[in-house]
């Protein structure tokens, strides 16, 4: 069965927050994010991603049930932790559109949703801004991490195939509670980018 992909802007996805909160907690609990989230934190986190002036939420539906989503917004509207490394490297935040996250339940992978998520976010970035680049960040994990599943790979080749490349030296730090920790753990995330215009 094919998935239905829909892009929401201007707060139209607000009613989906509870379902998207559950989705984030389920997907990001797994490798490589190992995120141990709560519904209350998720709803607080999702609000600006849904209601921000430039924000868009791309949702994959199986009939009426959200099974995946991807977010985006102008980098200037992102969290301070995300913007700071660009300023530190003297890169102009106004030139970048930030792709916050992309998630999909495991049983729906391999059906084209990942490609659709990138295409929809790039189209929105071009329509909603004058940005030159699309950018996102991904958590850095050592190959010998104790919770890495056997045979687990990365999405690096998928991202390269979409035209993205890592930006040497550009990384940010974010903290979250992990499944293997009692409190928040600081994690390094590396940025990738693609020129979109």
Phi and psi in degrees as GROMACS dihedral restraints (atoms count N, CA, C in turn):
[ dihedral_restraints ]
;  ai    aj    ak    al  type     phi  dphi    fc
    3     4     5     6     1   -77.1    20    10
    4     5     6     7     1   154.8    20    10
    6     7     8     9     1   -94.0    20    10
    7     8     9    10     1   147.8    20    10
    9    10    11    12     1   -96.1    20    10
   10    11    12    13     1   127.9    20    10
   12    13    14    15     1  -109.4    20    10
   13    14    15    16     1   127.3    20    10
   15    16    17    18     1  -135.2    20    10
   16    17    18    19     1   138.6    20    10
   18    19    20    21     1  -102.6    20    10
   19    20    21    22     1   129.7    20    10
   21    22    23    24     1  -114.4    20    10
   22    23    24    25     1   136.5    20    10
   24    25    26    27     1  -134.6    20    10
   25    26    27    28     1   172.6    20    10
   27    28    29    30     1    54.4    20    10
   28    29    30    31     1    37.1    20    10
   30    31    32    33     1    76.7    20    10
   31    32    33    34     1     8.6    20    10
   33    34    35    36     1   -66.6    20    10
   34    35    36    37     1   -16.9    20    10
   36    37    38    39     1   -94.8    20    10
   37    38    39    40     1     8.3    20    10
   39    40    41    42     1   -55.4    20    10
   40    41    42    43     1   -36.7    20    10
   42    43    44    45     1   -68.3    20    10
   43    44    45    46     1   -15.4    20    10
   45    46    47    48     1   -89.0    20    10
   46    47    48    49     1    -3.9    20    10
   48    49    50    51     1   -53.6    20    10
   49    50    51    52     1   -47.4    20    10
   51    52    53    54     1   -59.3    20    10
   52    53    54    55     1   -42.7    20    10
   54    55    56    57     1   -67.8    20    10
   55    56    57    58     1   -40.0    20    10
   57    58    59    60     1   -70.2    20    10
   58    59    60    61     1   -32.0    20    10
   60    61    62    63     1   -61.2    20    10
   61    62    63    64     1   -46.5    20    10
   63    64    65    66     1   -63.8    20    10
   64    65    66    67     1   -39.0    20    10
   66    67    68    69     1   -63.6    20    10
   67    68    69    70     1   -47.1    20    10
   69    70    71    72     1   -60.0    20    10
   70    71    72    73     1   -44.0    20    10
   72    73    74    75     1   -63.0    20    10
   73    74    75    76     1   -37.3    20    10
   75    76    77    78     1   -72.5    20    10
   76    77    78    79     1   -49.4    20    10
   78    79    80    81     1   -71.8    20    10
   79    80    81    82     1   -45.6    20    10
   81    82    83    84     1   -78.6    20    10
   82    83    84    85     1    -5.8    20    10
   84    85    86    87     1   -70.9    20    10
   85    86    87    88     1   -25.6    20    10
   87    88    89    90     1   -83.0    20    10
   88    89    90    91     1   172.6    20    10
   90    91    92    93     1   -59.7    20    10
   91    92    93    94     1   139.2    20    10
   93    94    95    96     1   -99.2    20    10
   94    95    96    97     1     0.0    20    10
   96    97    98    99     1   -82.1    20    10
   97    98    99   100     1   -34.5    20    10
   99   100   101   102     1    56.8    20    10
  100   101   102   103     1    33.6    20    10
  102   103   104   105     1   -81.6    20    10
  103   104   105   106     1   129.5    20    10
  105   106   107   108     1  -109.4    20    10
  106   107   108   109     1    84.3    20    10
  108   109   110   111     1   -96.6    20    10
  109   110   111   112     1   171.1    20    10
  111   112   113   114     1  -126.1    20    10
  112   113   114   115     1   157.1    20    10
  114   115   116   117     1   -61.0    20    10
  115   116   117   118     1   -41.2    20    10
  117   118   119   120     1   -62.6    20    10
  118   119   120   121     1   -45.2    20    10
  120   121   122   123     1   -65.8    20    10
  121   122   123   124     1   -39.4    20    10
  123   124   125   126     1   -62.3    20    10
  124   125   126   127     1   -44.1    20    10
  126   127   128   129     1   -65.1    20    10
  127   128   129   130     1   -37.8    20    10
  129   130   131   132     1   -66.6    20    10
  130   131   132   133     1   -40.0    20    10
  132   133   134   135     1   -69.5    20    10
  133   134   135   136     1   -39.3    20    10
  135   136   137   138     1   -74.5    20    10
  136   137   138   139     1   -27.0    20    10
  138   139   140   141     1   -52.5    20    10
  139   140   141   142     1   -52.9    20    10
  141   142   143   144     1   -68.9    20    10
  142   143   144   145     1   -27.5    20    10
  144   145   146   147     1   -67.0    20    10
  145   146   147   148     1   -25.6    20    10
  147   148   149   150     1   -93.8    20    10
  148   149   150   151     1   -35.1    20    10
  150   151   152   153     1  -105.5    20    10
  151   152   153   154     1    -5.3    20    10
  153   154   155   156     1   -60.3    20    10
  154   155   156   157     1   150.9    20    10
  156   157   158   159     1   -55.5    20    10
  157   158   159   160     1   -38.0    20    10
  159   160   161   162     1  -103.6    20    10
  160   161   162   163     1     0.2    20    10
  162   163   164   165     1   -72.2    20    10
  163   164   165   166     1   149.5    20    10
  165   166   167   168     1  -140.5    20    10
  166   167   168   169     1   147.6    20    10
  168   169   170   171     1  -123.6    20    10
  169   170   171   172     1   121.6    20    10
  171   172   173   174     1  -103.3    20    10
  172   173   174   175     1   120.6    20    10
  174   175   176   177     1  -118.2    20    10
  175   176   177   178     1   135.2    20    10
  177   178   179   180     1   -98.3    20    10
  178   179   180   181     1   126.5    20    10
  180   181   182   183     1  -114.2    20    10
  181   182   183   184     1   138.9    20    10
  183   184   185   186     1  -102.0    20    10
  184   185   186   187     1   101.3    20    10
  186   187   188   189     1    59.9    20    10
  187   188   189   190     1  -109.3    20    10
  189   190   191   192     1  -106.3    20    10
  190   191   192   193     1     0.6    20    10
  192   193   194   195     1   -97.0    20    10
  193   194   195   196     1   123.1    20    10
  195   196   197   198     1   -66.2    20    10
  196   197   198   199     1   126.7    20    10
  198   199   200   201     1  -119.5    20    10
  199   200   201   202     1    -3.5    20    10
  201   202   203   204     1  -168.1    20    10
  202   203   204   205     1   159.1    20    10
  204   205   206   207     1  -160.8    20    10
  205   206   207   208     1   160.7    20    10
  207   208   209   210     1  -141.2    20    10
  208   209   210   211     1   145.7    20    10
  210   211   212   213     1  -119.8    20    10
  211   212   213   214     1   158.6    20    10
  213   214   215   216     1  -159.2    20    10
  214   215   216   217     1   157.6    20    10
  216   217   218   219     1  -168.2    20    10
  217   218   219   220     1   162.9    20    10
  219   220   221   222     1   -59.1    20    10
  220   221   222   223     1   138.2    20    10
  222   223   224   225     1   -56.0    20    10
  223   224   225   226     1   -32.3    20    10
  225   226   227   228     1   -64.3    20    10
  226   227   228   229     1   -16.3    20    10
  228   229   230   231     1  -101.6    20    10
  229   230   231   232     1     1.6    20    10
  231   232   233   234     1   -80.0    20    10
  232   233   234   235     1   175.9    20    10
  234   235   236   237     1   -62.0    20    10
  235   236   237   238     1   150.5    20    10
  237   238   239   240     1   -56.6    20    10
  238   239   240   241     1   -37.2    20    10
  240   241   242   243     1   -61.3    20    10
  241   242   243   244     1   -29.3    20    10
  243   244   245   246     1   -81.0    20    10
  244   245   246   247     1   -39.2    20    10
  246   247   248   249     1   -74.6    20    10
  247   248   249   250     1   -36.6    20    10
  249   250   251   252     1   -52.7    20    10
  250   251   252   253     1   -44.4    20    10
  252   253   254   255     1   -64.3    20    10
  253   254   255   256     1   -30.0    20    10
  255   256   257   258     1   -66.7    20    10
  256   257   258   259     1   -44.6    20    10
  258   259   260   261     1   -64.7    20    10
  259   260   261   262     1   -38.4    20    10
  261   262   263   264     1   -63.4    20    10
  262   263   264   265     1   -30.8    20    10
  264   265   266   267     1   -94.7    20    10
  265   266   267   268     1    10.8    20    10
  267   268   269   270     1    59.6    20    10
  268   269   270   271     1    35.4    20    10
  270   271   272   273     1   -96.1    20    10
  271   272   273   274     1   141.1    20    10
  273   274   275   276     1   -84.5    20    10
  274   275   276   277     1   112.4    20    10
  276   277   278   279     1   -56.0    20    10
  277   278   279   280     1   -30.9    20    10
  279   280   281   282     1   -60.8    20    10
  280   281   282   283     1   -18.5    20    10
  282   283   284   285     1   -86.4    20    10
  283   284   285   286     1    -2.8    20    10
  285   286   287   288     1  -121.9    20    10
  286   287   288   289     1   140.1    20    10
  288   289   290   291     1  -110.6    20    10
  289   290   291   292     1   128.3    20    10
  291   292   293   294     1   -99.0    20    10
  292   293   294   295     1   125.1    20    10
  294   295   296   297     1   -96.0    20    10
  295   296   297   298     1   103.9    20    10
  297   298   299   300     1   -66.3    20    10
  298   299   300   301     1   -47.8    20    10
  300   301   302   303     1  -165.8    20    10
  301   302   303   304     1   162.5    20    10
  303   304   305   306     1  -143.2    20    10
  304   305   306   307     1   127.3    20    10
  306   307   308   309     1  -142.7    20    10
  307   308   309   310     1   147.8    20    10
  309   310   311   312     1  -154.2    20    10
  310   311   312   313     1   133.7    20    10
  312   313   314   315     1   -59.3    20    10
  313   314   315   316     1   141.8    20    10
  315   316   317   318     1   -53.6    20    10
  316   317   318   319     1   -38.5    20    10
  318   319   320   321     1   -70.2    20    10
  319   320   321   322     1    -9.2    20    10
  321   322   323   324     1  -107.0    20    10
  322   323   324   325     1     4.0    20    10
  324   325   326   327     1   -76.6    20    10
  325   326   327   328     1   153.4    20    10
  327   328   329   330     1    85.5    20    10
  328   329   330   331     1    12.0    20    10
  330   331   332   333     1  -111.7    20    10
  331   332   333   334     1    10.4    20    10
  333   334   335   336     1    95.8    20    10
  334   335   336   337     1     1.0    20    10
  336   337   338   339     1   -64.7    20    10
  337   338   339   340     1   -38.6    20    10
  339   340   341   342     1   -61.1    20    10
  340   341   342   343     1   -44.1    20    10
  342   343   344   345     1   -63.7    20    10
  343   344   345   346     1   -42.7    20    10
  345   346   347   348     1   -63.7    20    10
  346   347   348   349     1   -37.9    20    10
  348   349   350   351     1   -60.8    20    10
  349   350   351   352     1   -46.6    20    10
  351   352   353   354     1   -65.4    20    10
  352   353   354   355     1   -44.0    20    10
  354   355   356   357     1   -61.4    20    10
  355   356   357   358     1   -43.7    20    10
  357   358   359   360     1   -67.7    20    10
  358   359   360   361     1   -40.0    20    10
  360   361   362   363     1   -69.9    20    10
  361   362   363   364     1   -38.6    20    10
  363   364   365   366     1   -64.1    20    10
  364   365   366   367     1   -41.7    20    10
  366   367   368   369     1   -62.4    20    10
  367   368   369   370     1   -41.1    20    10
  369   370   371   372     1   -66.3    20    10
  370   371   372   373     1   -42.4    20    10
  372   373   374   375     1   -59.7    20    10
  373   374   375   376     1   -40.9    20    10
  375   376   377   378     1   -67.8    20    10
  376   377   378   379     1   -37.0    20    10
  378   379   380   381     1   -78.5    20    10
  379   380   381   382     1   -32.1    20    10
  381   382   383   384     1  -100.1    20    10
  382   383   384   385     1    -4.0    20    10
  384   385   386   387     1  -152.2    20    10
  385   386   387   388     1   174.8    20    10
  387   388   389   390     1  -107.0    20    10
  388   389   390   391     1    19.1    20    10
  390   391   392   393     1   -62.4    20    10
  391   392   393   394     1   147.4    20    10
  393   394   395   396     1   -92.5    20    10
  394   395   396   397     1   -30.3    20    10
  396   397   398   399     1  -126.0    20    10
  397   398   399   400     1   149.0    20    10
  399   400   401   402     1  -104.4    20    10
  400   401   402   403     1   140.8    20    10
  402   403   404   405     1  -142.1    20    10
  403   404   405   406     1   151.8    20    10
  405   406   407   408     1  -150.1    20    10
  406   407   408   409     1   167.9    20    10
  408   409   410   411     1  -129.6    20    10
  409   410   411   412     1   153.2    20    10
  411   412   413   414     1  -135.2    20    10
  412   413   414   415     1   142.1    20    10
  414   415   416   417     1   -65.0    20    10
  415   416   417   418     1   141.2    20    10
  417   418   419   420     1   -95.0    20    10
  418   419   420   421     1   124.5    20    10
  420   421   422   423     1  -127.6    20    10
  421   422   423   424     1   139.5    20    10
  423   424   425   426     1   -72.2    20    10
  424   425   426   427     1   149.8    20    10
  426   427   428   429     1   -61.8    20    10
  427   428   429   430     1   -26.6    20    10
  429   430   431   432     1   -97.9    20    10
  430   431   432   433     1    19.6    20    10
  432   433   434   435     1   -58.8    20    10
  433   434   435   436     1   136.6    20    10
  435   436   437   438     1   -64.7    20    10
  436   437   438   439     1   -23.0    20    10
  438   439   440   441     1  -101.6    20    10
  439   440   441   442     1     7.2    20    10
  441   442   443   444     1   -71.4    20    10
  442   443   444   445     1   122.9    20    10
  444   445   446   447     1   -67.1    20    10
  445   446   447   448     1   150.4    20    10
  447   448   449   450     1   -60.4    20    10
  448   449   450   451     1   132.2    20    10
  450   451   452   453     1    80.3    20    10
  451   452   453   454     1     2.6    20    10
  453   454   455   456     1   -67.7    20    10
  454   455   456   457     1   133.5    20    10
  456   457   458   459     1  -111.7    20    10
  457   458   459   460     1  -159.8    20    10
  459   460   461   462     1  -124.1    20    10
  460   461   462   463     1   172.8    20    10
  462   463   464   465     1   -98.7    20    10
  463   464   465   466     1    14.9    20    10
  465   466   467   468     1   -57.3    20    10
  466   467   468   469     1   -44.8    20    10
  468   469   470   471     1   -68.2    20    10
  469   470   471   472     1   -36.5    20    10
  471   472   473   474     1   -61.3    20    10
  472   473   474   475     1   -45.6    20    10
  474   475   476   477     1   -64.9    20    10
  475   476   477   478     1   -42.0    20    10
  477   478   479   480     1   -61.9    20    10
  478   479   480   481     1   -39.0    20    10
  480   481   482   483     1   -64.3    20    10
  481   482   483   484     1   -27.5    20    10
  483   484   485   486     1   -83.1    20    10
  484   485   486   487     1    -1.3    20    10
  486   487   488   489     1    97.9    20    10
  487   488   489   490     1     7.5    20    10
  489   490   491   492     1   -93.9    20    10
  490   491   492   493     1   151.7    20    10
  492   493   494   495     1  -140.8    20    10
  493   494   495   496     1   149.0    20    10
  495   496   497   498     1   -67.6    20    10
  496   497   498   499     1   149.1    20    10
  498   499   500   501     1  -102.9    20    10
  499   500   501   502     1   108.7    20    10
  501   502   503   504     1   -55.3    20    10
  502   503   504   505     1   129.3    20    10
  504   505   506   507     1    81.0    20    10
  505   506   507   508     1    -4.4    20    10
  507   508   509   510     1   -99.4    20    10
  508   509   510   511     1   111.9    20    10
  510   511   512   513     1  -151.5    20    10
  511   512   513   514     1   157.9    20    10
  513   514   515   516     1  -128.9    20    10
  514   515   516   517     1   169.7    20    10
  516   517   518   519     1  -121.5    20    10
  517   518   519   520     1   129.0    20    10
  519   520   521   522     1  -131.7    20    10
  520   521   522   523     1   149.7    20    10
  522   523   524   525     1  -117.3    20    10
  523   524   525   526     1   138.4    20    10
  525   526   527   528     1  -152.8    20    10
  526   527   528   529     1   157.7    20    10
  528   529   530   531     1   -73.8    20    10
  529   530   531   532     1   132.5    20    10
  531   532   533   534     1  -109.0    20    10
  532   533   534   535     1   164.2    20    10
  534   535   536   537     1   -64.7    20    10
  535   536   537   538     1   -19.8    20    10
  537   538   539   540     1  -108.9    20    10
  538   539   540   541     1    19.8    20    10
  540   541   542   543     1  -136.2    20    10
  541   542   543   544     1   155.7    20    10
  543   544   545   546     1   -84.6    20    10
  544   545   546   547     1   -27.3    20    10
  546   547   548   549     1  -133.8    20    10
  547   548   549   550     1  -168.2    20    10
  549   550   551   552     1   -71.5    20    10
  550   551   552   553     1   145.8    20    10
  552   553   554   555     1  -120.9    20    10
  553   554   555   556     1   133.7    20    10
  555   556   557   558     1   -75.8    20    10
  556   557   558   559     1   128.5    20    10
  558   559   560   561     1  -123.4    20    10
  559   560   561   562     1   144.0    20    10
  561   562   563   564     1   -94.8    20    10
  562   563   564   565     1   133.7    20    10
  564   565   566   567     1  -123.2    20    10
  565   566   567   568     1   131.0    20    10
  567   568   569   570     1   -96.4    20    10
  568   569   570   571     1   141.5    20    10
  570   571   572   573     1   -91.4    20    10
  571   572   573   574     1   143.9    20    10
  573   574   575   576     1  -122.3    20    10
  574   575   576   577     1   155.9    20    10
  576   577   578   579     1  -150.3    20    10
  577   578   579   580     1   163.2    20    10
  579   580   581   582     1  -144.9    20    10
  580   581   582   583     1   139.0    20    10
  582   583   584   585     1   -75.5    20    10
  583   584   585   586     1   124.7    20    10
  585   586   587   588     1  -109.0    20    10
  586   587   588   589     1   -10.6    20    10
